[in-house]
Amino acid sequence: MKTCVIGIDVGLTSAKAAAFDERGNEIRTVSAPNPRVAVSRERQEVDMDALWDVVADVMRDLTAELTREGWTVASIGATGHGNGLYLVDEGLRPARTAIASTDSRAEGVVAGLDPDTVERVRRVTGSMPWAAQPGVLLRWLTDNEPETLAAARWSLTCKDWLTVCLTGAPSADLSDSSGCGLVNLETRDYEPAVLDMLGLPAETARLFPPLRRSDEVVGAVTEAAARATGLPVGTPVVAGCMDCVASPLGAGSARAGDVTVIVGTWAINSVVVPSDIEPPRVTINALLPEPGTMLAMEVAPTSAASIEWASQLLGARATGPVTPRDLLEAAQDVAPLADGLIFLPFIHGAPEHLGASGTFLGIKDSHRYPHIARAVAEGITQYHRVQIDKVRASGATVADGPWTLAGGGAKNPAWAQMFADVVGHPMRRQLGTELGARGVALLAATGIGVDVDAWRTDPDPALVVAPGESRADYEKQAKVFDRSIAAMGAVWEACA
């Protein structure tokens, strides 16, 4: 009998399910677009039932293929975008449409917090409050939709909702909940001071499920979930983790000092640090499954989401669709620096820039589609550099070796070179597998006692990209980019 494990990875753009054998080799991956909806300028929401339908469809395709090839599924786990808010009632039905992590409706809540209190809470939770954190969104609902909170029983994250759909039981894990700024990193339990900081009553804590290890089995596939997905009834399901944690695990970048740069809907820039130190001063510190370690992260919805937005915008009146790949290919038709055009990639805002919006600077009559394409790619990459610099300045110790580059920036060779040139450090492209799904599948294997030593692979030195001849140009652009962000604060505030 051939056995495998499955990892489900649901970001803000697509849902993926991937099967891996006992040695960590990918067998097959199936994916489909996600039903995220822009309700308004500030509001991004997800139909929870529609999301589960997408995941179930993807799973059916995958399990049907596995069955044809003689594979038996031994365990499963889910990872998903962190933060945002997925509320369910006592019957585990959605209490409202989920709020995505790209939502910015609660920026006013963050702006009104006392800075001294924020700093005290940061020291114990490792996270700074921002608009799409669950706690901040719960405060917004308290002020604007109290009837929703009255009907809610559990506050979940994206992957917790999928676990509920699989097992019929609520759960939460330490990685996701710490990455949401809800956990005391020392006691590894929910921190009441978070609710006090946000002006929420203490009884709000009733919404948070008991915390479990990321690789802990929290339930089994129900008959209803088996009918929907094709999984065997009773398949063990682990708690899982947030995608920011799953991807470094899948890439094998979970040692102290390892840096991972993920180019997804969100820009994720993380380094592994000890969990027994004062948390580095970054937006998020999330506990890793390996005891004694955590990820110090700077994150923002400023990465591939801008590529997708620009390709849709530029293709809206074209005879055929413009894909993200088309956009990146067009970017290579002009020289670095896009003839002076700069893009600030805040189409979904950013945690540390209240009111920020996507902005082009320096645009002239001479600029054409390729200039816009290159400016968008360069703007995304420059903001990754800003965040990496902040991680390094936070006190986190960073390894000297190549940093892991995953997502769209890794898959496109020209963009990978741009990353190395902009950040001024060798980048190792991660290709050939779905890292988030692989990371949570590793947890699913660990949860049922599988020896995962064979999952650890040596990185391919041929995939390392070193800074090239454009490095000096991008250093000059970086100074203009940083000054532009600093100068735009008052303008964004006025526009908002």
ABEGO torsion letter per residue (X at the ends): XBBBBBBBBBBAABBBBBBBBAAGBBABBBBBBBBBBBABAABBBBBAAAAAAAAAAAAAAAAAAAAAAGBBBABBBBBBBBEEBBBBBAAGBBABBBBBAABAAAAAAAAABBAAAAAAAAAAAGBBBBAABAAAAAAAAAAABAAAAAABABBBBAAAAAAAAAAGBBBBBAAAAAAAGABBAAAGBBBAAAAAAAGBBAAAAAABBBBBBAABBAEBBBAAAAAAAGBBBGBBBBAEBBAAAAAAAAAGBABBGBBBBBBBABBBBBBBBBAABBBBBBABBBBBABBGBBBBBBBBBABAAAAAAAAAAAAAABABBBBAAAAAAAAAABBBGGGGBBBBBAAAEBAABBGBBBBBBGBBAABBAAAAAAAAAAAAAAAAAAAAAAAAAAGBBBBABBBBBBEAAAABAAAAAAAAAAAGBBBBBBBGBBAAAAAAAAAAAAAAGBBAAAABBBBBAAABBBBBAAAAAAAAAAAAAAAAAAAAAAAAAAAX
